Structure formats: structure tokens, C-alpha cells
């Protein structure tokens, strides 16, 4: 969902071409912000789990290089249904439980740019993520998690379709984080999970997105044995320049965004299922949309 043509007086055809790039998310990272919150860095005990992320994103503002509203009439709605199969084994590696997981996103995007009359929508398979290495350490009052993942350009991609769900490049993602419990009963927790993404060149254009780092965090309090509430948030920064001969914007402009909001998590004993819901209102965006994220997550152990 980027990049923005920062000079307002450029030819309209350049604006149109660049905003198609924004809608397709060509040069942003793969990881969907807001997917994790309270106990973000805590992996489950050995077993097999199915986790479904249902993420809704809505934005009507695009922030320019100065963090100000661009006034270009963005209207963006996106929904992602993302099943994730998680396997945590009984095997140990460096004292940690070893596991792996896979995500298969289905993405709907409805995009409008009112100032130039661009409108598009699409629903299709997005880029699949394979995480062959999950490591989980558990202590009396802490959890630590680390992982290595690869996002593959399996999603539908068309440079002339702004709502295409695929990004057209590979991403290698490194993950590390921890959760600390302030009491021995583990009713009060604080967690932070960091991810670093390294992107490849695009398959159909001479473009390579800059690398980025992101953090998700959460602070939670268990009110009962089945209900937990708290606050969660995220932040993301682009660290290196975009590159490639097809880039038409200022490569030195690095995008960023942050979000914060409430979260509630519930365990449903009859169904043996965990349900969590969090919302985040974004702020401090630069060179990207600024909107609202709502994520409903269901986790079912087998």
C-alpha cells in the first residue's frame, strides 16, 4: 500500500501509476500489523493447533512524507481470513520446544482513489508464509520465542489491478521476543515481539523494497480463569531505501506507522477454543495509509 507521489504538481498519469503501487502493497512488508497483542511472544505447549486470523483494515487518509494528510481521496477497505496451522513438537533444540507453522491468507481489497477516479476490488489467495523454525522457551515467570519464516509470492498479482492481493516478491522474516509475568500466578503480563523483514526484488518490475522492522506488544491482566483484558499495539519502520530502475519516488523517504488499542481474550471451555479481539487506531504514519485495524483470532487445539 505504498508509495505516495510526494510532489503534488506531478502529471496525473504519474500519480495514477504510483497509487496503483500503493494499493497493491508492492513495497511494504508482508507481515500484517496487529496480528498479535497480549502475550505476543508466547508460543503454546507441544501439540497441534489451528489459528484463524480475521483482520479488517479501513483507511481514508494517506499521510505524505511529512506525516500530513495528502488530500488525494483514498478510500481503502481490506479483509483477510488467514488460517494458520501450528505444530509444536516434544523435541528440544537449545533447550527450547521446536515447532513449525504455515499461514495461507485469503484477502479481499476494495480500493478507491477519488481524485483520479480509480476504483478496483479483488478477492483471492495472498502470499503464503512458511515458518519452518519456531523455538519456544518457558520459565517460571517468562516465555521467549524465536522464529524464521519465508513469505512466498504465491498471491495473485497484476500491475494494472490496484487491489491485487499478491506482492510479487519474497520476504525472509526473523522473529524474536519475550513475555514477562509479574506474579507467579501469571495473571499480569507484558510482552513484546520484534520482526525483521528482508525483501527480494520483484518478479515483474525492477524494484526492491527496503528492509523493515516492526514490533507488536501487549499488556494484559487475567480477570478470571477464562477472561483476560489489556492494551496492545504495534509500530513499524522502513530501515533501508527502496531500489530499482522502475522507482519514480524519492528513495530516501522511509515509511512508518504505529497503532494502539484495547484487547480482550476469552477461553470457551465447551468448545475448548481461545478467542481474542483487538482494535488499533493508527497514528504517526509517514508515506502510507493511516487507519484502523480490527483483528478477531480463534485458536483451536487438537
C-alpha positions in Angstrom: 0.0 0.0 0.0 2.7 2.5 -0.9 4.4 4.6 -2.4 3.0 8.1 -2.5 4.0 10.6 -5.1 5.2 13.4 -2.8 5.1 16.2 -5.3 1.5 17.3 -5.8 2.1 19.1 -9.1 3.3 16.0 -11.0 1.5 14.7 -14.0 -1.7 12.9 -13.2 -0.5 9.8 -15.0 2.4 9.6 -12.6 0.0 9.9 -9.7 -2.2 7.2 -11.0 0.7 4.8 -11.6 2.1 5.3 -8.2 -1.2 4.9 -6.4 -1.7 1.6 -8.2 1.5 0.6 -6.4 0.2 1.8 -3.1 -3.0 -0.2 -3.3 -1.2 -3.4 -4.3 1.1 -3.1 -1.3 4.1 -3.6 -3.7 6.7 -2.0 -1.5 5.6 -2.6 2.0 6.4 -5.6 4.1 4.5 -8.9 4.2 3.7 -9.2 7.9 0.1 -7.9 8.7 0.4 -5.5 11.6 -1.8 -6.1 14.6 -1.9 -9.9 14.3 -0.6 -10.4 17.8 -1.1 -8.5 21.0 -1.3 -9.7 24.6 1.3 -12.5 25.2 2.5 -11.8 21.6 5.8 -13.7 22.2 4.3 -16.8 23.9 4.0 -19.9 21.9 1.7 -22.7 23.0 2.9 -26.0 24.6 3.6 -29.1 22.4 0.6 -30.0 20.3 -1.2 -29.2 17.0 -3.2 -26.0 16.8 -5.4 -24.3 14.2 -5.5 -20.5 14.5 -7.7 -18.3 12.3 -6.9 -14.6 12.0 -9.8 -12.4 10.8 -8.4 -9.0 10.1 -10.2 -5.9 9.0 -8.5 -2.7 7.9 -10.1 0.6 7.0 -8.3 3.8 5.9 -9.5 7.1 4.3 -6.3 9.0 4.9 -2.9 8.8 3.3 -0.1 10.5 5.1 2.7 12.1 2.9 6.4 12.3 3.5 5.9 14.9 6.2 3.2 13.0 8.1 0.4 15.2 6.8 -2.8 14.2 5.0 -2.2 14.1 1.3 -5.8 15.0 0.3 -5.8 12.6 -2.6 -9.1 11.0 -1.7 -8.1 7.5 -0.5 -10.8 5.0 0.4 -9.3 1.6 1.3 -11.0 -1.4 2.9 -9.3 -4.7 3.3 -10.3 -8.0 4.9 -8.0 -11.0 5.4 -9.0 -14.5 6.5 -5.8 -16.3 7.4 -5.8 -19.9 8.7 -2.5 -20.8 10.4 -1.6 -24.4 11.3 0.9 -24.6 14.2 2.8 -27.6 15.3 4.9 -27.6 18.5 6.8 -30.9 19.0 8.2 -32.6 22.0 11.7 -32.2 20.6 14.2 -29.8 22.1 16.7 -27.5 20.4 18.9 -25.3 22.5 16.6 -26.1 25.4 13.5 -24.8 23.5 10.5 -26.6 22.2 10.8 -26.9 18.4 7.9 -26.3 16.1 6.8 -25.0 12.7 3.8 -23.4 11.2 2.2 -22.2 7.9 -0.2 -19.4 7.0 -2.5 -19.3 4.0 -4.1 -15.8 3.6 -7.3 -15.1 1.6 -7.6 -11.4 1.0 -10.4 -9.0 -0.1 -9.4 -5.5 -1.0 -11.7 -2.6 -2.1 -9.7 0.4 -3.3 -10.8 3.9 -4.5 -8.8 7.0 -5.3 -11.4 9.5 -5.8 -9.3 12.4 -7.1 -8.3 10.4 -10.2 -11.3 8.1 -10.5 -9.5 4.9 -9.7 -11.7 2.0 -8.4 -10.9 -1.7 -8.0 -11.7 -4.7 -5.8 -10.5 -8.3 -5.7 -10.6 -11.4 -3.5 -8.0 -14.1 -3.9 -5.2 -16.1 -2.4 -2.5 -14.0 -0.9 1.2 -14.8 -0.4 1.7 -18.0 1.7 4.1 -17.9 4.7 6.1 -21.0 5.7 7.8 -20.8 9.2 10.0 -23.9 9.4 11.6 -22.9 12.7 9.7 -22.0 15.8 11.5 -22.1 19.1 9.8 -21.6 22.5 11.4 -21.3 25.9 9.2 -21.4 29.0 10.3 -20.3 32.5 8.6 -19.8 35.8 7.7 -16.2 35.0 8.7 -15.8 31.4 8.3 -17.1 27.9 10.7 -16.5 25.0 10.0 -17.1 21.3 12.2 -17.1 18.2 11.4 -18.0 14.6 12.5 -17.9 10.9 9.9 -17.6 8.2 9.7 -17.1 4.4 6.8 -15.4 2.6 6.4 -16.6 -1.0 4.9 -14.7 -3.9 2.0 -17.1 -4.5 -0.7 -14.5 -4.4 -2.5 -13.2 -7.5 -0.6 -10.2 -8.9 -1.4 -7.8 -11.7 0.4 -4.5 -12.0 -2.7 -2.9 -13.6 -5.0 -4.1 -10.8 -4.7 -1.9 -7.7 -6.5 -4.5 -5.5 -4.3 -7.5 -6.4 -3.5 -9.4 -3.1 0.0 -10.6 -4.1 3.1 -8.5 -3.5 5.3 -10.1 -6.3 8.4 -10.6 -4.1 9.9 -12.9 -1.5 10.5 -12.0 2.2 12.7 -13.6 4.8 11.5 -12.8 8.3 13.3 -13.2 11.6 11.3 -13.1 14.8 12.4 -12.7 18.5 10.5 -11.6 21.6 9.5 -12.4 25.2 6.7 -12.3 27.7 7.2 -11.5 31.4 4.8 -12.4 34.1 4.8 -10.0 37.1 3.4 -12.6 39.5 3.8 -16.4 40.0 0.2 -17.0 39.1 0.8 -15.4 35.7 -2.2 -13.1 35.9 -0.3 -9.9 34.9 1.9 -9.9 31.8 3.8 -7.7 29.4 5.0 -8.9 26.1 7.0 -7.6 23.0 7.7 -9.3 19.8 10.1 -8.0 17.2 10.3 -8.9 13.5 12.8 -8.0 10.8 11.9 -8.4 7.1 14.4 -8.7 4.2 12.8 -8.4 0.8 13.8 -9.7 -2.6 13.5 -7.9 -6.0 10.0 -8.0 -7.5 9.4 -10.6 -10.2 7.7 -8.3 -12.7 9.4 -5.0 -12.1 12.9 -3.7 -11.4 12.0 -2.8 -7.8 13.3 -4.0 -4.4 11.5 -2.9 -1.2 13.7 -1.6 1.6 14.0 -3.8 4.7 11.8 -3.0 7.7 11.5 -3.7 11.4 8.3 -4.0 13.4 7.2 -4.6 17.0 4.0 -5.9 18.5 3.3 -5.5 22.2 0.7 -6.2 24.8 0.0 -5.7 28.5 -2.7 -8.0 29.9 -4.5 -8.8 33.2 -6.4 -12.0 33.8 -9.7 -11.1 35.4 -10.9 -14.7 35.8 -9.6 -18.1 34.7 -11.2 -17.6 31.3 -11.1 -13.8 30.6 -8.1 -11.5 30.1 -8.1 -7.8 29.1 -5.5 -5.3 28.3 -3.9 -3.0 25.8 -2.0 -3.9 22.6 -0.2 -2.1 19.8 2.4 -2.1 17.1 4.9 0.0 15.3 6.8 -0.4 12.0 9.7 1.4 10.4 11.3 1.1 7.0 15.1 1.0 7.6 16.7 0.9 4.1 16.0 2.6 0.8 13.8 1.1 -1.9 15.9 0.4 -5.0 15.5 -0.3 -8.7 15.2 1.5 -12.0 11.4 1.5 -12.0 11.1 3.6 -8.9 9.6 7.0 -9.5 9.7 8.5 -6.0 12.3 9.8 -3.6 14.1 6.6 -2.3 15.2 8.4 0.8 11.7 8.6 2.2 11.1 5.7 4.6 7.5 4.9 5.7 6.5 4.3 9.3 3.3 3.8 11.3 2.1 2.9 14.9 -1.1 1.8 16.4 -2.7 1.2 19.8 -5.9 -0.1 21.3 -7.8 -2.5 23.6 -7.8 -6.3 23.6 -10.0 -8.9 25.2 -9.2 -12.6 25.3 -11.7 -15.4 26.3 -11.3 -19.1 26.7 -14.5 -21.0 25.9 -14.4 -24.4 27.8 -17.2 -26.2 26.0 -15.6 -25.6 22.6 -12.0 -25.8 24.0 -11.3 -22.7 22.0 -9.5 -19.4 22.6 -11.0 -16.2 21.2 -9.3 -12.8 21.2 -10.3 -9.5 19.7 -8.2 -6.4 19.4 -8.6 -3.0 17.8 -5.8 -0.5 17.0 -6.1 3.1 15.9 -3.0 4.2 13.9 -1.0 7.3 14.3 2.3 8.9 13.3 2.1 7.4 9.8 4.5 8.7 7.1 4.3 7.9 3.4 1.5 5.3 3.9 -2.2 5.0 4.8 -3.3 5.7 8.4 -6.4 3.9 9.5 -7.9 1.4 11.9 -7.2 -2.3 12.3 -9.6 -4.8 14.0 -8.5 -8.5 14.4 -10.5 -11.4 15.7 -8.4 -14.5 16.4 -9.7 -18.0 17.1 -7.3 -20.8 18.3 -8.4 -24.4 18.5 -6.0 -27.1 19.9 -6.3 -30.7 18.7 
